[in-house]
Amino acid sequence: MLEAGNVSANGNYITYNISVRVDSREIMDKIDTEVRSIEGVKLVL
């Protein structure tokens, strides 16, 4: 599920919350790598 989160005071940054269920650490690491490679993504937790 993808949900919009907070917007910074100046409106420069927007957070998005994504919930997923994965079957393995390998898949989780692949998702992490792919999301981090998206232009404009500054931080992945």
HELIX and SHEET records of a PDB file:
HELIX    1   1 ARG A   25  ARG A   36  1                                  12    
SHEET    1   A 2 LEU A   2  VAL A   7  0                                        
SHEET    2   A 2 ILE A  14  ILE A  18 -1                                        
END                                                                             
